[in-house]
């Protein structure tokens, strides 16, 4: 899949590797998009540079009214941050709409920006927030407004030797409100058919400034300048909102694809604009926001441990071992340096309880814990396990007794063919670790990344509720 996998210990090491390998290299943070692109042969980088162990890149900071988001900040960290929800709500809501908990635990906002798909949710929100990105290389540093960062579908102004090191934007003030709305083919794990973000500044009850952005309707994220000008100086009456929706519809010429015909997308631009503005007019944009979202972090803070301070290299044809701890037992593995964690667990360790369903992060059957955080093993490069702690379904049982979730799945008849069951059990067990008495909404959030193809979810939810009652 790749020739070499580097895990640098410093930012300077990372920049030197980028300068040396340039177009042959790709940075890996979450890798949730990149591994799919490699599997589908859309990209074929010879070198992967894993930056997940670098210090100082995973911070969310608010300084002098400006947010700073490091390149290792994940979608779940944004969604779970009270500060982001309070002062950057459109981005928090966009992050919460990405994938499912296991994807949001690895996928980063920076990676979402760099992938540069016009359907990526966080780009739309950050465009409405007027964000900029800071890029660094051995040649120096520069700041690029997000509006100028994109040059086409999956194309950016990022040079081959540059790394995104910071995302900045002004925090919403007391007179500003914003939101993000999305239309997908299902509630979770859905690519946007259309998404929209709105940020409105009010003065004396009237719109002073409006920013409306739309994704998945053009080669890049677009704004609706005519609708924005129409809103300025007006009160958000129903007639004003409806006219803004009509004007927004004219801002893009969407394409037809497998998710939607162009005519439907155009109509949905209008619908989402009206929906977003109505929610801002009534103050209802936060009514359905989860106050205590299920993150599947367990007892961690959602951040992966830093590295040992020594750069490591794993070559596809080399003999460098992956040294890892799985279910409390230390292993040294050779020959898996260009594979995924899923395949290493199954083929090198014989831990076949971790299932391969889709191989694309869609079904959750391969859910494992990476340093205490639930992830999809099919989207994690095997060398990422070097120096890490892994727990699989085989390690959930302690001694002779089954884990309470395992036992409750048996007692509640929450199993049919059983293929998806390990993933459900792993997600449920991690949920109970962080939320010992979850409500039904949190249970549904926790298993939103897990698909069952042969039965319903009623008994699965009952089994998790039963386990929570036993644990209490």
N, C-alpha and C positions, 0 to 999 in steps of 0.2 A: 504493500500500500504506500509506503514511503521508504526512503533509504536510510535516513538518520533522524533520530528524535533527541533533541537537546532539551535539558532542563537547566537553564541558567540560574545563577543565584543572585545576580545583580542586574540592574537596568543597563549599565554600561556593557556587560557581557551580551545582553540581548541586542543592543544596537550594533555591536561589532558583528554578531552573527548575521543580522539583517544586511549590513553593509557588505559582508562577504558573499552571501548567497543570493541576495536580492530577489529576483522574480522566481527563483527556485524554492523559496522559503515561504511558509505561512506561520503566523503566530497562532497558538492555541490557548484559549482561556477556557471557555465552556466546550467548544468543539461540536456543539449540537447541530450546527449547520455544516461545518467543514467536513465532518466525517461522512455525512450524507452525500455531500458533493463528491468526495473521494470515491465512495462506494458506487455512485452513479456515473463515475468517470467524467464528471463535469470539471473537476480540477485534478491535477496530478502533481502536487508539490513533492519534490525530492526530499525536502527538509521540513520538519515540524519543530517549532520552538515553543515549548510549553512555559508560559509565564505565570502559571498559577501559584508558584512558590515564592514569587518576588515580594519583598516587603513594601509597604506604603502605597500600594495600588488599589486597595480595596476599601477606601474610605469615602463616606458621604459627609461633606462639609458645607456649612453655610457661613460665609465670611463676607461681612460688609454688604449684605444683601444679595450676594452671588452664591449660587450653588456650585460645588465642585464634585464631580462624580468620577471616581477612579476607574480604570479599565477592567478591574476585576470585580466590580460591584455587579451582583446578579439581579435578575428580575425579582426574585423573592425578597432579597434584601431591600429593594426599593419599595415593594408593596407592603412590607412589614414595618417600614420606618414611619413612625408618627410624624416626624418632621417633613418627610416627603409628602405624606398624605395632607398635611396642613398647608404647606407652602408650594407644592408642585403636584397638585392632585391629578392633572391630566396625565403626567408620566406615571404616577403610581397606578392609576387605573389601566393605562396601556400595558404596564408590566404584568399586572394581575391577569390580563387577558391572554398572555402568551402561554401556549402549551398547557402544561400541567405541572404539579409541584416538582416532580423529578427533573423536568426540563428546566424549570425556573431556578432550580438549585444549582445548575451548572451554567446555563446560558447567561451571558452578560449583556448589559445594555450596549457597551462598546462593540461587542460582536454583532449585535443586531444592526447597529449603524453601519459597520464596515461591510457586512454582507450585502447591503444596499439593494435589497429587494423592495420595490415600491409597495409591497403588501406588508412590510414589517411594521408592527404597531408603534414601537417607541419612536421611530423617525417622525411620524405624523405629530405625536405629542410634543416632541422636542422642537420641531419646526414652529409650532404654535407658541412655544415658550421662548422662541428666538435664541436657540442655543448655538454655541460655537464649539469647535473641537480644537484641542491643542495637539500638534503633531511634533514628534521629536526624532532626530536622527543624529549621526555623528557630525553632520554638516551644520546642525543648529536646530532651532525651534521656530515654529510659526503657528499662528492661530487662524482658523478658517471658519467663517460663519457656516452653519449647517446648510443654509440656502445655496451656498456656492460649493459645497463639498461633493455634490452628486452631479455626474456628467452624463448619466444614462442608466439604463437598467443594469443593476449590479456593477456599476462603474463609479469610482470615486476619484477625487484628486489626491489620494494617498499615494505617495511615491513608494517604489519597492523597498527602499531602505528606511522608511518611516514607520513609526509606531504611534498610535493614538494613546496619549498619556493623561488626558483630562477632558472632561465634558463640562462646560460651564453655561449657565443661564441665570437671568435675574429671578429671584424668588417672587412669587405672587405677593402683592401688597394687600393691605386691608380693603382697598377699593376694587380689587381684581378677583375674578372668579373664572374657573375654567373646568372643562371636563373632556372626556374622550368616550366615543361610542364606536361600536364595532358590529358589523354584520358578518357572520360566518355561517358555514353550513351545519354547524352544531355548536353547542354551548362552550365546549372546551376542546383543546387540541385541534383548533380550526385556524386555517389561514384566512385572512380577511378577504371577503368578497369586496367590501368597501369599508374603510374606517375614516373617522373624522375627529378632529379636535377643535375646540373653541376656547378662546381666552377673551374675556370681555372686561374692560375697565369702565367703571361707573363713576359719574360725577352728578350729584343731586338727582339720582334716580334715572339718569339718562346715560346712554352709551357714549363714552368718550372715545374709546378706541376698541376695535374688534379685530381679532385674527382668527381666520377660519382656514384649516388645512385638511387635505384629503389624501388618503392613501389607497393604493390598488385601483386607481382610476386613470393613471398616466404613467409614462416611463419613470418619472420621479414624483415625489410628493409635491402637490400643487396647493396654491392658495386661491382664494376667491375674492379678488380685489374689488369687484363691483359690489358684491354683497357686503364686504367690509365697509366700503364707502357709504352704502345705503344705511347701514346700521348707525353710523356715527351721528351723534346728536339726537337720536330717537329714543323714545321709551320702548321697551320690549313688549309692545302690544301684540295680540294675536295676528293682526293684519301685517304688522312690520315683520314679524317672524316668518310668516308665510311668503312674503315677498323676498325676504333674504334667502329662503330655501329655493325659490324659483331662480334667483340670480346665481346662487351657488351651483346649481345644476349646469349652468352654462360655462363653468370654470374649467371643465375637463372634457375630453373626447375619449371616453373609455373604450377599451378593446373587449372583444368577446374571447372567452377561453373556457376551459373545462368547468370552471366554477360559476360562470355567469355570462349571459349575453350582454352586449354593450348597453342596450336599451334599458335593461333591468338595473345595471349599475348606475346609469344616469338618473333613473328615477330614485334610486336609493340615496344618492348624494342629497337630493332634496329632502327625503324623509329623515335622514340622519341629521341634517342641518337643523330642521325644525325640531327634532327630538332633543338635540343638544341645547338649543336656545330656549326651548320651553323649560327644560330642567334648570337652567341658569336663572331664568326669569322667576321661577317659583322657589328657588333654593332647594330643589329636590335632587340635585346631582349626586349627593352622597347617601341618599336614602337606602340604596341597596349595597352599600360598601360593607364588606365583612370587618367587624370590629376586631376580631381575633382570628385572622386567617390561618388555615392549616398550612404549614410550610414543610412539614416532614424533616425538620432539623433535629428533632429530639431535644437533648439537653445542650446542644451546641448553639452558637450564635449565628449559624449559617455561613461562617467563614472557614475555609479549609486551612489547615496548619501550614506555616511557612516551611521552607526547605532547610536543609542542613548547613547551607552556606557554601556548598561545593557544587560546581556545575557537573552534571552527569550527561553521558552520551550513550544512546542505545542504537546500534546499527542493525539494519535488517539482516545482514549476513555476518554479523559479529557475534562474539561469545560473551558480551557483557550481560550479566544476569539481572533480572528484575527481582529485587529482594523485597518481599512484602509479607504482611501478616494477614492470614485469612482464617477467620473463625478462631482466633487466638493462637494459631500455629504459624511459625515462621517458615517461609518457602524461599528457595532460589530457583528461578525459572530461566531457562535458556531456549532460544528459538521462537519467542513470542514478541520480539521487539517491534514488529510491524503489524501487529494484530490488535484486536479489540479486547477489552477486559472480559466481555462476555465469552469470547472464544477461548481465552486463556483459562477462565474458570472451568469451562466445560471440558476442554480438550487436554489441558495440561494438569489440572487438579482433579478431574473427574467429578466435579461438583455440578451434576446435571440437574439439580433442583432449580437452578437459574435457567429459565427457558428462553429460547429464541423464537419469538412469535413473528413480529414484522421486521425486525432488524433495523428499524427506522425511528425508534423512540415513540411509536404510536400506541403500542398495546400495553406496556408496563410489565410484561411477563418476565423481564430480565431485571426487575428492581432489586438492587442491592444497596448496602450502606458503604459509602466511601468516607472514611474518617468521621463516621457517625451521622452522615447526611444521606438521605435517600436519593439515588440517581438511577438512570437507565444504563446498564452495563454495556449495551450495544453501541452507545455513543461516547464511551470513554476509551481512549487509547490505552492499550495494555501497559506501556511504560509509565503511565500516570500512576499506576499502583506502586511504583518503586518508592519504598519508604512509607507507604500508607497502611492503614488498617482497613480491612475489608470484612464485611459480614454478609453471608449469604443465608438462604433459607435453612441450610443445614446447620448453621451456627446459632439459629434463633432458640432452639431447644436447649435448656440447661439441665444437664444430667439426664435422668430418666423421664422427667416430667415434660410434657409438651408446654409450649408457651400458651398462655391463656387464650390468645387469638387463634392459635392452631386448634386448641380443644373446642373453642366456641364454634369454629367453622364446621367441625364434625357434629357437634350437638345441635346446631341450627340447620343442618342439611344445606350448607352454603356451598356445596361442591357438586358439580356434575361431571364433566370429563376430567376436570382437575388441572388442565394445562395452564390456565391463567391463575390458579389458586396461589402459587408461591408469591407472585407479584402482589396480589391483593393482601395476603397475609403480611408481607414485608411493609407495605404502605400502612396497613392498619396498626401494626405493632409500633411503628415509628410515630404515628399519630397519638397513640395512647401514652407514649413516652413524654410527649410535649403537652398533650391535653388529656389528662386522665379521665375526665368526664366530658367528652365532646358532645356537642349537640348534633342534630341530624345534618344541618348545613355543613358543619365542619367535617363530618364523616364523608359527605358527598364530595367536598373539596379534596379530601385526602385521597380518594380513590378515582378522581376524575382522570387520572392518567392511566388507568387500568381498564382494559376491555375484556368482557366475557362474551363469547360468541354463541354459547349454547344454552344459557339460562338467563333469568332476570336477576336484578340486583337486590330485590327485596330481602331475601334471606342473607345476602352478604352484609347488608346494612344491619339487619337484626343480629347477626353474629358479632359484629363489631360492638354494637350496643350491649350485647350480653357479656362480652369480654370486659368492657369498661365497668359494668356493674360488679363483675367478679373481682376486678382489680381494686375497686374503691374500698 
